[in-house]
Amino acid sequence: MCLLQLLLLPVLWGAPLARVLSYPLELPETVTVQESLCVLVPCRFSYPWSLGTSYMFWFQKGADTAHDPPVATNKPEQKLHERTRGRFFLLGDFRTKNCSLSIRDVSMGDSGTYFFHVETSFSEHSYLDKMFSLKVTALIHKPHIPIPETLESGCPRNLTCSVPWVCEQGTPPIFSWTSAALTSLGPKTLLSSVLTLTPWPQDHSTTVTCQVMFPTTGVIVERTIQLNVTYAPQNVAIRIFQGNRPALETLQNASSLPILEGQALQLLCVADSNPPAQLSWFRGSPALNATAISSTAILELPGVGTAEEGEFTCRAQNPLGSQYLSLSVSVVYPPQLLGPSCSWEDGGLHCSCSSRAQPAPSLRWRLGEGLLEGTSSNASYMVTSSSAGPWANSSLSLSEGLSSGLSLSCEALNVHGAQSARVLLLPGQSQPRAGWVLGAVGGAGFMVLLSLSLCLVFSVIPFGYCARYGPLGISL
């Protein structure tokens, strides 16, 4: 009996030959893949029978090869499992004994165990003793965006979002971008998307997000980057401090600052820029090679006086440009009184009074209970006033109404304080008196200083007339 006849005996006895014999199969026992990706399961098999038409199949464990649809096959017109249709592909060839399986757009539902099966015109065989287990894990890959070190304000740049870990044979992912900056979409490939970005200073430290969605599985992954936008200094401002008190005000435009004489002043310069600006202070408007009076953001003026009056300029500078802001400091102070100085002329009393202050003071005379202001006159008196710069001058001529015990004073005042000098006309005494009244700054109260000094007695008049020299050199 020939060999072929011997081999066909089991078939004639009702037992399929392929079920009687065992054949080797080479494939991994376990294959792990992330959801939405692709995987190739390498497979090699051995089978001696290839008479007639031969087909290969992959089934999920527990399937009935006679009735259940396979997950993949090379048999034309074969109905496939609905879950795997279009995603599971048998890549091998029966003649080369290659049974490799390609799986695309892997989903969590694909997890399980699978076995290989062959059919010929005269036989079939299921390799149930050598199956592989497919384990699907969550997708942990994220899109890749090369992050530029810096983006210059106003200059367009391209950002590319790609998913190089995705197989090109799968369903193309869908890209979307989210950004607060001005953007437009550029070229696109199956696995990448380009965003053209034009950043501005307000976009510094904001974020751009690339989101990738896999339509087959519904899985979404994304990556967010933070923008580093470089720009020249802008929004330069000067904050003004006095002592330990909070900032009095913040100036963003060139302006003038009145400061009370003797007070400490601190000026803090701030600016918005990237990279951070170098801040420095100059006296006046800085020339090209001017020397800074302070190379820090803070300018200290411990006791402001007339020497500190003038313009101070802050310069904010970085490699992309510079910006300047100036502040004009003016020193203000309460009145300093010179006078009154009085003399008898032509049968009347003539007095003059001067005062220096910033802002310029106003002068007025007080005769008894009466108040004489500005330039005015009548039959008994005449007041003449003038001013120039910080000085105010006033003169008073009295021809009538001089009586014993009459009080005459010159008063100087501005918004920062007041000062007055008083002359008393007394009955004939050898020691007449004179006094000073100094107004406290801000109107908080008054302080009276009385002193006696040089006294002059005029014998030609029926009442005494006294003058003293005070702290400001006032004479009468």
C-alpha positions as CSV (number, residue, x, y, z in Angstrom):
1,M,0.0,0.0,0.0
2,C,1.4,3.4,-1.0
3,L,2.1,6.1,1.6
4,L,-0.8,8.3,0.4
5,Q,-3.2,5.5,0.9
6,L,-1.9,4.9,4.5
7,L,-2.4,8.6,5.3
8,L,-5.9,8.6,4.0
9,L,-7.0,5.7,6.2
10,P,-8.0,7.8,9.2
11,V,-10.2,9.9,6.9
12,L,-11.9,6.8,5.6
13,W,-12.4,5.7,9.2
14,G,-14.3,9.0,9.9
15,A,-11.5,10.9,11.7
16,P,-10.2,14.1,10.1
17,L,-6.5,13.8,9.5
18,A,-5.7,17.3,10.8
19,R,-7.3,16.5,14.1
20,V,-5.3,13.5,14.6
21,L,-1.9,15.1,14.0
22,S,-0.3,18.1,15.7
23,Y,1.6,20.9,13.9
24,P,4.0,23.5,15.2
25,L,3.0,27.2,15.4
26,E,5.3,30.1,16.3
27,L,3.7,33.2,17.9
28,P,4.0,35.2,21.1
29,E,1.9,34.1,24.0
30,T,1.0,37.6,25.1
31,V,0.8,40.8,23.0
32,T,0.3,44.2,24.8
33,V,-0.8,47.3,23.0
34,Q,-2.2,50.7,23.9
35,E,-5.7,51.6,22.9
36,S,-6.2,53.3,19.5
37,L,-2.8,52.2,18.2
38,C,-1.9,49.3,15.9
39,V,-0.1,46.1,16.6
40,L,1.4,43.3,14.5
41,V,1.3,39.8,15.8
42,P,4.1,37.7,14.1
43,C,3.1,34.2,13.3
44,R,4.7,31.2,11.5
45,F,3.0,27.8,11.1
46,S,3.6,24.4,9.7
47,Y,1.0,22.3,7.8
48,P,1.8,19.6,5.2
49,W,-1.4,19.6,3.4
50,S,-2.0,22.1,0.7
51,L,-3.9,20.2,-1.9
52,G,-6.5,22.2,-3.7
53,T,-7.6,25.6,-2.2
54,S,-6.1,26.6,1.1
55,Y,-7.4,29.3,3.5
56,M,-6.2,30.7,6.9
57,F,-8.4,32.1,9.7
58,W,-8.1,33.8,13.1
59,F,-10.9,33.2,15.7
60,Q,-11.4,34.4,19.2
61,K,-11.2,31.7,21.8
62,G,-14.4,29.8,22.2
63,A,-15.6,30.3,18.7
64,D,-17.1,27.5,16.6
65,T,-15.1,27.5,13.4
66,A,-18.0,25.9,11.5
67,H,-20.6,28.5,12.4
68,D,-19.0,31.6,14.0
69,P,-17.4,34.3,11.9
70,P,-13.7,34.7,12.1
71,V,-12.0,38.0,13.2
72,A,-9.7,37.8,10.1
73,T,-9.2,35.6,7.1
74,N,-7.7,35.5,3.6
75,K,-10.8,33.7,2.2
76,P,-12.7,36.0,-0.2
77,E,-16.3,36.8,0.5
78,Q,-16.0,35.3,4.1
79,K,-18.2,37.1,6.6
80,L,-16.2,38.6,9.4
81,H,-16.9,39.4,13.0
82,E,-18.7,42.7,13.1
83,R,-16.4,44.1,15.9
84,T,-13.2,43.4,14.0
85,R,-14.3,44.1,10.4
86,G,-11.9,46.6,8.7
87,R,-9.4,46.5,11.6
88,F,-8.1,42.9,11.8
89,F,-6.0,41.8,8.8
90,L,-4.4,38.5,8.1
91,L,-1.2,39.5,6.3
92,G,0.4,36.1,5.7
93,D,0.5,33.7,2.8
94,F,-0.3,30.0,3.0
95,R,2.6,29.0,0.7
96,T,5.1,30.9,2.8
97,K,3.5,29.6,6.0
98,N,3.1,33.2,7.3
99,C,0.1,33.7,9.6
100,S,0.9,37.2,10.9
101,L,-2.1,39.2,12.1
102,S,-2.3,43.0,11.9
103,I,-4.7,44.9,14.2
104,R,-5.5,48.6,13.7
105,D,-7.3,51.1,15.9
106,V,-7.2,48.7,18.8
107,S,-10.0,49.1,21.3
108,M,-10.5,47.9,24.8
109,G,-13.1,45.4,23.5
110,D,-10.3,43.6,21.5
111,S,-8.8,42.2,24.7
112,G,-8.9,38.4,24.7
113,T,-7.4,35.2,23.4
114,Y,-7.2,34.2,19.8
115,F,-6.3,31.0,17.9
116,F,-5.2,30.2,14.3
117,H,-7.1,27.9,12.0
118,V,-6.4,26.5,8.5
119,E,-8.6,24.8,5.9
120,T,-7.8,23.0,2.6
121,S,-9.9,21.1,0.1
122,F,-9.4,17.9,2.1
123,S,-8.6,18.9,5.6
124,E,-8.7,21.6,8.4
125,H,-6.8,22.2,11.6
126,S,-7.2,24.5,14.6
127,Y,-4.0,25.3,16.6
128,L,-5.7,25.3,20.0
129,D,-2.6,24.2,21.8
130,K,-0.8,27.5,20.8
131,M,-2.9,30.7,21.2
132,F,-2.0,34.3,22.0
133,S,-3.5,36.7,24.5
134,L,-4.1,40.3,23.5
135,K,-3.9,42.9,26.4
136,V,-5.1,46.4,25.6
137,T,-4.0,49.2,28.0
138,A,-5.0,52.9,28.2
139,L,-3.3,55.2,25.8
140,I,-0.6,57.1,27.6
141,H,1.2,58.7,24.7
142,K,0.8,62.4,24.2
143,P,1.1,64.6,21.1
144,H,4.6,66.0,20.4
145,I,5.1,69.8,20.1
146,P,8.7,71.0,19.7
147,I,8.8,74.0,22.1
148,P,10.7,77.0,20.8
149,E,12.9,78.7,23.4
150,T,11.5,82.1,22.7
151,L,8.9,83.7,20.5
152,E,9.5,87.3,19.6
153,S,6.5,89.6,19.8
154,G,4.9,90.3,16.5
155,C,6.8,87.7,14.6
156,P,4.9,84.7,13.2
157,R,6.1,81.2,14.1
158,N,4.9,77.7,13.2
159,L,4.1,75.2,15.9
160,T,3.8,71.5,14.8
161,C,1.8,69.0,16.7
162,S,2.5,65.4,15.7
163,V,1.7,61.8,16.8
164,P,4.6,59.8,15.4
165,W,3.6,56.8,17.5
166,V,0.4,56.3,15.6
167,C,0.5,53.9,12.6
168,E,-0.4,55.4,9.2
169,Q,-2.6,52.4,8.3
170,G,-5.1,53.3,11.1
171,T,-7.9,55.8,10.9
172,P,-6.4,59.3,10.7
173,P,-6.7,61.2,14.0
174,I,-8.4,64.6,14.2
175,F,-6.3,67.6,15.4
176,S,-7.6,70.7,17.1
177,W,-5.8,73.7,18.7
178,T,-6.7,76.0,21.5
179,S,-4.8,79.3,22.1
180,A,-5.5,82.8,23.3
181,A,-2.9,84.2,20.8
182,L,-3.7,85.1,17.2
183,T,-3.4,81.9,15.2
184,S,-4.1,80.4,11.8
185,L,-3.9,76.8,10.6
186,G,-1.0,75.7,8.4
187,P,-0.3,72.5,6.4
188,K,-1.6,69.2,7.7
189,T,-0.5,65.5,7.2
190,L,-2.1,62.3,8.4
191,L,-0.1,62.4,11.6
192,S,0.6,66.1,12.2
193,S,-0.9,69.6,12.2
194,V,0.8,73.0,11.9
195,L,-0.4,76.2,13.7
196,T,0.9,79.6,12.7
197,L,1.2,81.7,15.8
198,T,1.7,85.5,15.9
199,P,2.4,86.3,19.6
200,W,2.1,89.7,21.4
201,P,3.2,90.8,24.8
202,Q,-0.1,89.9,26.4
203,D,0.4,86.3,25.2
204,H,3.5,85.8,27.3
205,S,3.0,82.9,29.8
206,T,-0.3,81.9,28.1
207,T,-0.8,78.4,26.9
208,V,-1.4,76.6,23.6
209,T,-3.1,73.2,23.6
210,C,-3.0,70.6,20.8
211,Q,-5.8,68.0,21.1
212,V,-5.9,64.7,19.2
213,M,-9.0,62.6,18.9
214,F,-9.1,59.1,17.6
215,P,-12.5,58.7,15.9
216,T,-12.7,54.9,16.0
217,T,-12.3,54.6,19.8
218,G,-13.3,58.1,20.9
219,V,-10.0,58.4,22.8
220,I,-8.7,62.0,23.2
221,V,-5.1,63.0,24.2
222,E,-3.6,66.5,24.4
223,R,-0.5,68.4,25.2
224,T,-0.3,72.0,26.5
225,I,2.8,74.2,26.2
226,Q,3.4,77.6,27.8
227,L,4.5,80.5,25.5
228,N,7.7,82.4,26.3
229,V,7.2,85.7,24.3
230,T,10.0,88.3,24.3
231,Y,9.2,92.0,24.0
232,A,10.6,95.4,24.6
233,P,9.8,97.3,27.9
234,Q,6.2,98.7,28.1
235,N,3.8,100.1,30.7
236,V,6.6,101.9,32.6
237,A,5.3,103.4,35.8
238,I,6.6,105.2,38.8
239,R,5.3,104.4,42.3
240,I,5.7,107.1,44.9
241,F,6.4,106.3,48.6
242,Q,6.9,108.5,51.6
243,G,8.4,106.8,54.7
244,N,6.9,103.4,55.4
245,R,3.4,104.3,54.1
246,P,1.9,102.5,51.2
247,A,2.4,104.0,47.7
248,L,0.8,107.4,47.5
249,E,0.1,107.0,43.8
250,T,1.4,105.4,40.6
251,L,2.2,107.5,37.6
252,Q,2.2,106.2,34.1
253,N,2.6,109.5,32.3
254,A,5.1,112.3,32.7
255,S,3.8,114.6,35.4
256,S,4.8,116.9,38.3
257,L,5.0,115.9,41.9
258,P,4.9,118.6,44.7
259,I,6.7,117.4,47.8
260,L,7.0,119.2,51.2
261,E,10.4,120.4,52.0
262,G,12.4,118.1,54.2
263,Q,10.3,115.0,53.6
264,A,11.9,111.7,52.5
265,L,10.8,110.5,49.1
266,Q,11.2,107.1,47.5
267,L,10.6,106.5,43.8
268,L,10.1,102.9,42.5
269,C,10.3,102.3,38.7
270,V,8.4,99.3,37.3
271,A,8.1,98.0,33.8
272,D,6.6,95.1,31.9
273,S,9.1,93.3,29.7
274,N,10.6,90.0,28.8
275,P,13.4,89.5,29.4
276,P,13.2,91.7,32.5
277,A,14.4,95.2,31.9
278,Q,17.3,96.8,33.5
279,L,16.0,99.8,35.5
280,S,18.0,103.0,36.2
281,W,17.5,106.6,37.1
282,F,18.9,109.8,35.5
283,R,18.8,113.5,36.4
284,G,16.9,115.2,33.6
285,S,16.6,113.6,30.2
286,P,19.4,111.0,29.7
287,A,21.8,111.6,26.9
288,L,23.3,108.7,24.9
289,N,26.2,108.1,27.3
290,A,24.7,109.7,30.4
291,T,25.7,108.4,33.9
292,A,22.8,107.0,36.0
293,I,22.3,108.4,39.5
294,S,20.9,105.1,40.5
295,S,21.4,101.7,38.7
296,T,18.4,100.1,40.5
297,A,14.7,100.4,40.3
298,I,14.6,102.5,43.5
299,L,15.6,106.2,43.8
300,E,16.0,107.4,47.4
301,L,15.7,111.1,48.3
302,P,16.1,111.2,52.1
303,G,15.4,114.9,52.6
304,V,13.9,116.8,49.7
305,G,15.1,120.4,49.3
306,T,15.5,122.9,46.6
307,A,18.6,121.0,45.4
308,E,16.4,118.1,44.5
309,E,14.0,120.1,42.4
310,G,13.8,119.2,38.8
311,E,13.2,116.2,36.5
312,F,14.1,112.6,37.3
313,T,13.8,110.0,34.5
314,C,13.5,106.3,34.8
315,R,14.9,104.2,31.9
316,A,13.7,100.6,31.3
317,Q,15.9,98.7,28.9
318,N,16.4,95.2,27.6
319,P,17.9,93.8,24.3
320,L,14.7,94.5,22.4
321,G,14.4,98.2,23.2
322,S,13.9,100.8,25.9
323,Q,11.3,103.1,27.3
324,Y,11.5,106.3,29.5
325,L,9.3,108.0,32.0
326,S,10.0,111.3,33.7
327,L,8.8,112.9,36.9
328,S,9.3,116.6,37.7
329,V,9.8,117.1,41.5
330,S,8.8,120.5,42.9
331,V,9.6,121.4,46.5
332,V,6.8,123.1,48.5
333,Y,7.0,124.7,51.9
334,P,5.0,127.0,54.2
335,P,5.5,130.7,54.3
336,Q,8.7,132.3,55.7
337,L,7.8,135.8,56.9
338,L,10.1,138.8,56.6
339,G,8.7,141.8,58.4
340,P,6.8,143.8,59.1
341,S,9.1,146.8,59.1
342,C,7.4,150.0,60.1
343,S,8.4,153.7,60.2
344,W,6.7,157.1,60.9
345,E,6.5,159.2,57.7
346,D,4.5,162.4,57.0
347,G,2.4,162.0,60.1
348,G,1.5,158.4,59.4
349,L,2.7,154.9,60.0
350,H,4.2,153.1,57.0
351,C,4.7,149.3,57.2
352,S,6.0,146.7,54.7
353,C,5.9,142.9,54.9
354,S,7.4,140.2,52.6
355,S,7.1,136.4,52.6
356,R,8.6,133.5,50.6
357,A,6.7,130.2,50.1
358,Q,5.9,127.5,47.6
359,P,3.3,127.9,46.3
360,A,3.6,131.6,46.6
361,P,1.8,132.9,49.7
362,S,-0.9,135.5,50.0
363,L,-0.3,138.4,52.4
364,R,-2.9,140.3,54.4
365,W,-2.9,142.9,57.2
366,R,-5.0,142.8,60.3
367,L,-5.6,146.1,62.0
368,G,-7.3,145.5,65.3
369,E,-10.3,143.3,64.5
370,G,-10.4,144.5,60.9
371,L,-8.9,142.5,58.0
372,L,-7.2,144.3,55.1
373,E,-6.5,142.1,52.0
374,G,-5.1,142.5,48.6
375,T,-4.7,146.0,47.2
376,S,-7.3,148.4,48.8
377,S,-7.6,151.9,50.3
378,N,-9.8,154.4,51.9
379,A,-9.4,157.7,53.7
380,S,-7.5,156.2,56.6
381,Y,-5.3,153.5,55.0
382,M,-3.9,152.2,51.8
383,V,-2.7,148.6,51.1
384,T,-0.5,147.8,48.1
385,S,0.4,144.2,47.2
386,S,2.5,142.4,44.6
387,S,4.1,139.0,43.9
388,A,6.9,137.6,41.9
389,G,7.8,133.9,41.8
390,P,7.7,132.5,45.4
391,W,7.8,136.0,46.9
392,A,4.8,138.1,48.0
393,N,5.1,141.8,49.1
394,S,2.7,144.1,50.8
395,S,2.8,147.6,52.2
396,L,0.4,149.4,54.5
397,S,0.1,153.2,55.1
398,L,-2.0,154.4,58.0
399,S,-2.9,158.1,58.4
400,E,-5.8,157.9,60.8
401,G,-7.2,155.6,63.5
402,L,-4.0,155.1,65.4
403,S,-4.9,154.7,69.0
404,S,-3.4,153.3,72.2
405,G,-3.4,149.5,72.4
406,L,-4.0,149.0,68.7
407,S,-2.7,145.7,67.3
408,L,-1.2,145.5,63.9
409,S,-0.2,142.2,62.2
410,C,1.0,140.9,58.9
411,E,-0.1,137.4,58.0
412,A,1.3,135.1,55.2
413,L,-0.4,131.8,54.3
414,N,-0.6,129.1,51.7
415,V,-1.9,125.5,51.6
416,H,1.0,124.2,53.7
417,G,0.9,126.6,56.6
418,A,0.7,130.2,57.9
419,Q,2.9,132.7,59.7
420,S,2.2,136.1,61.2
421,A,4.0,138.9,62.9
422,R,2.3,141.4,65.3
423,V,3.1,144.9,66.4
424,L,1.5,146.4,69.6
425,L,1.0,150.2,69.9
426,L,1.1,150.9,73.6
427,P,0.7,154.0,75.8
428,G,4.0,155.6,76.6
429,Q,6.1,152.9,78.3
430,S,9.8,152.4,78.4
431,Q,9.4,148.7,77.6
432,P,6.8,148.2,74.9
433,R,6.2,144.6,73.6
434,A,6.2,142.7,70.4
435,G,5.3,139.1,69.6
436,W,5.3,136.4,67.0
437,V,2.5,134.0,66.1
438,L,3.6,131.0,64.0
439,G,1.0,128.9,62.2
440,A,1.4,125.2,62.4
441,V,1.7,123.4,59.0
442,G,-1.6,122.0,57.9
443,G,-3.7,124.1,60.2
444,A,-3.3,121.7,63.1
445,G,-3.1,124.5,65.6
446,F,-1.1,127.6,66.5
447,M,2.0,128.1,68.7
448,V,2.7,131.4,70.3
449,L,6.2,132.6,70.9
450,L,6.7,135.7,72.9
451,S,10.1,137.4,73.6
452,L,11.4,140.8,74.5
453,S,14.2,142.4,72.7
454,L,15.4,145.9,71.5
455,C,12.7,148.6,72.2
456,L,12.6,152.1,70.8
457,V,10.7,154.9,72.5
458,F,9.5,157.9,70.5
459,S,9.0,160.9,72.7
460,V,7.4,163.0,70.0
461,I,4.3,160.9,70.0
462,P,1.9,160.4,72.9
463,F,2.2,156.6,72.9
464,G,5.1,154.1,73.0
465,Y,6.2,152.2,70.0
466,C,8.2,149.0,70.4
467,A,9.9,146.6,67.9
468,R,11.9,143.4,68.3
469,Y,14.1,141.3,66.1
470,G,12.7,137.8,65.7
471,P,14.1,134.5,64.3
472,L,13.6,135.7,60.7
473,G,15.2,139.1,61.2
474,I,11.9,141.0,61.4
475,S,12.5,144.6,62.6
476,L,10.3,147.5,63.4
